[in-house]
C-alpha cells in the first residue's frame, strides 16, 4: 500500500495504547474487512504531527477478496485524514522497511516578518519570523550530503545502535514565501530531519556559520546542534525500492 495522511491529529505512525495513530487506524479498518488480525508494517515511523504523501506499508492476509475489490473497500473505509494512494499484491518476500533503498522528506518553512498575516502560513509549514540567508543555508546543507555518523542530529532516545546514514542530496528551494528543505537519504534516525532543519534555520538566521555542521558531524554531540523543528512542516514524500521489487 501507498498511503497519504495529514498527521495533525495523529500521535505518529506507530501503534500506541490510548492514542490515535496511523498504524492503529489502518489496522482497525483492514481487520474489519478481512475478518482477522494483522500487522500493517510501515516503511517509516513518522512522528506525531508529521504528514505523508508516499508512506509505503504492507500486510499479510488470508482473505479471498479480489484485489480490486479489496483496494476499493479499504480506501472507502479509511478515515478522512488517511488516503489509500496505491494498492497491489506484492511478492511474498517483500518487506516495506528492509527493502527500502531511499526516502525523500520535504520540510516547509514559511519565512515572514512579525507584521505579516499569520494565516498566510497554513498548518503544513513552520512559520519563521526572521529572514534566512539562502546562500548560507545551501552551503550548510551541502555539508550534510554523503555518508556520515549523524548521532549529533539524532533525537534523544533514538533506538538505533548504528547511527551512520547516507544523504544523497539536500536541496533548498524557494517557493514564493516558503523555503522547501528536500532531503533524500537511505534512511534517517529518530527526529534527524527535524533536527537538521532546526540547525540549518539557526545558520540561516546568522547565529552560526555553515562550518557548524562540520563540528556537529565530527563531534557527534547533539548539544552542539540546533533545536528540533516543529513537526507540522515535515512530510514524507516518497520511498524508493529496487526496480522490480
C-alpha positions in Angstrom: 0.0 0.0 0.0 1.0 3.6 -0.6 -0.7 5.9 2.0 -1.0 9.6 2.3 -2.2 11.3 5.5 -2.5 14.6 7.4 -0.5 13.9 10.6 -2.0 16.8 12.5 -4.4 14.7 14.6 -2.2 11.6 14.9 0.3 10.7 17.5 2.6 9.4 14.8 2.6 6.2 12.7 3.4 3.6 15.3 0.6 1.9 17.3 0.4 3.1 20.9 -2.1 2.4 23.7 -4.7 5.1 24.3 -3.8 7.4 21.5 -4.7 7.7 17.8 -2.0 6.6 15.4 -2.0 6.0 11.7 -1.0 2.3 12.0 -3.8 1.7 14.5 -6.4 3.3 12.3 -5.2 1.4 9.2 -5.1 -2.0 11.0 -8.5 -1.4 12.5 -10.0 -0.6 9.1 -8.5 -3.6 7.4 -9.3 -6.1 10.2 -13.0 -5.3 9.9 -12.8 -6.1 6.2 -10.7 -9.3 6.1 -12.0 -10.7 9.4 -8.7 -11.4 11.0 -6.0 -9.5 12.9 -2.8 -8.5 11.2 0.1 -6.1 11.5 0.5 -3.3 9.0 4.2 -2.6 8.7 5.1 0.9 7.6 8.4 1.8 6.0 8.8 5.0 8.0 7.7 5.6 11.6 6.7 9.2 11.2 6.5 11.3 14.4 3.4 12.9 15.9 2.1 15.7 13.7 4.2 14.7 10.6 2.5 14.2 7.3 3.0 11.8 4.4 2.2 11.7 0.7 4.0 8.4 0.0 4.2 6.2 3.1 4.6 2.5 2.0 3.2 -0.3 4.1 2.5 -4.0 3.7 0.4 -6.6 5.5 -0.3 -10.3 5.1 -3.9 -11.7 4.6 -5.6 -15.0 4.0 -8.8 -13.4 2.8 -10.1 -14.3 -0.7 -11.5 -10.9 -1.6 -10.3 -9.9 -5.1 -7.5 -7.3 -5.1 -9.5 -4.6 -6.9 -12.4 -5.0 -4.6 -10.2 -5.1 -1.5 -8.5 -1.9 -2.6 -11.8 -0.1 -3.1 -13.3 -1.2 0.2 -10.2 -0.3 2.2 -9.9 3.1 0.5 -13.6 3.8 1.2 -13.5 2.9 4.9 -10.3 4.7 5.9 -10.8 7.9 8.0 -10.9 11.2 6.1 -7.3 12.1 7.0 -5.8 9.0 5.5 -5.9 8.3 1.8 -5.1 5.0 0.0 -3.0 6.2 -2.9 -2.0 2.8 -4.4 -2.6 -0.9 -3.5 -1.2 -4.0 -5.1 -0.2 -7.6 -4.4 3.5 -7.8 -3.6 6.0 -10.6 -3.8 5.8 -12.9 -0.7 9.3 -11.8 0.4 8.6 -8.1 0.1 9.2 -6.0 3.3 8.3 -2.3 3.4 11.2 -1.5 5.8 14.0 -3.8 4.9 13.6 -3.4 1.1 13.6 0.4 1.0 16.7 1.9 -0.6 15.9 5.7 -0.4 13.4 8.1 1.2 12.6 11.7 0.4 11.3 14.1 3.1 10.3 17.7 2.4 10.2 20.3 5.2 8.3 23.5 4.5 9.4 26.8 6.2 7.2 29.9 5.8 9.5 32.9 6.1 7.9 36.1 7.0 8.1 39.2 9.3 6.3 39.9 12.6 3.8 42.2 10.9 2.7 39.7 8.3 -0.7 37.9 8.4 -0.2 34.7 10.4 -3.0 33.0 8.4 -0.8 33.0 5.3 1.2 30.2 6.8 -1.0 27.1 7.0 -0.6 24.3 9.4 1.6 22.4 7.0 4.6 24.7 7.5 6.8 26.1 10.2 6.3 29.9 10.4 9.8 31.5 10.9 9.6 35.2 11.6 13.2 36.0 10.7 14.8 36.4 7.2 17.1 33.5 6.3 20.3 33.6 4.2 19.7 31.2 1.4 23.3 31.0 0.4 24.4 30.1 3.9 21.6 27.5 4.1 22.7 25.8 0.9 26.3 25.9 2.0 25.4 24.2 5.3 23.0 21.7 3.7 25.7 20.6 1.2 28.0 19.7 4.1 25.4 17.1 5.2 25.5 15.2 1.9 27.4 12.0 2.0 27.9 9.1 4.4 28.3 10.4 8.0 27.7 9.4 11.6 24.5 11.5 12.3 24.4 10.9 16.0 24.7 14.6 16.6 21.4 15.0 14.9 19.6 12.1 16.5 16.7 12.7 18.9 17.1 11.6 22.5 16.0 8.0 22.9 16.9 7.0 19.4 16.8 3.2 19.4 19.4 2.7 16.6 22.8 1.3 17.5 24.2 2.2 14.1 23.9 5.9 13.5 25.7 6.1 10.2 23.5 7.1 7.3 23.9 8.4 3.7 22.3 11.5 2.5 22.2 11.5 -1.3 21.1 15.1 -1.7 19.9 18.0 0.3 18.2 20.8 -1.7 16.7 24.0 -0.5 14.2 25.6 -2.9 12.3 28.8 -2.7 8.6 28.6 -3.4 7.2 32.2 -3.1 7.2 32.9 0.7 8.3 29.4 1.6 11.6 27.5 1.6 11.4 23.8 0.9 14.1 21.7 2.5 14.2 18.5 0.4 16.4 15.7 1.8 16.9 12.3 0.2 18.8 9.5 2.0 19.0 5.8 2.6 17.3 6.2 6.0 17.0 8.6 8.9 17.4 8.5 12.7 14.7 9.5 15.2 13.9 13.2 14.5 17.1 13.5 12.4 15.4 15.6 9.6 13.7 17.9 12.1 17.0 18.4 14.0 18.9 19.1 10.8 16.3 21.7 9.7 16.3 23.3 13.1 20.1 23.6 12.9 20.0 25.0 9.4 17.5 27.7 10.4 19.9 28.8 13.1 22.6 29.1 10.5 20.3 30.9 8.1 19.5 33.5 10.8 23.2 34.1 11.2 23.6 32.6 14.7 26.2 30.2 13.4 28.4 29.9 10.3 27.9 26.9 7.9 31.0 25.3 9.3 29.0 24.5 12.4 27.7 21.4 10.5 31.2 20.0 10.3 31.7 20.5 14.0 28.4 18.6 14.8 29.2 15.7 12.5 32.8 15.3 13.8 31.8 15.6 17.5 28.5 13.5 17.3 27.3 15.9 20.0 23.6 16.6 19.9 24.1 19.6 22.3 26.0 21.4 19.6 23.2 21.2 17.1 20.2 23.4 16.9 16.6 23.0 18.2 14.2 20.4 16.8 12.0 21.9 14.2 8.2 21.5 14.9 6.5 18.5 13.2 3.9 20.3 11.1 6.3 21.3 8.4 7.6 17.8 7.7 6.2 15.4 5.0 7.3 12.0 3.8 7.2 12.4 0.0 8.2 9.0 -1.3 10.0 5.8 -0.6 12.0 4.1 -3.3 12.6 0.3 -3.8 14.8 -1.7 -6.1 13.5 -1.9 -9.6 11.2 -4.9 -9.9 10.9 -5.0 -6.1 
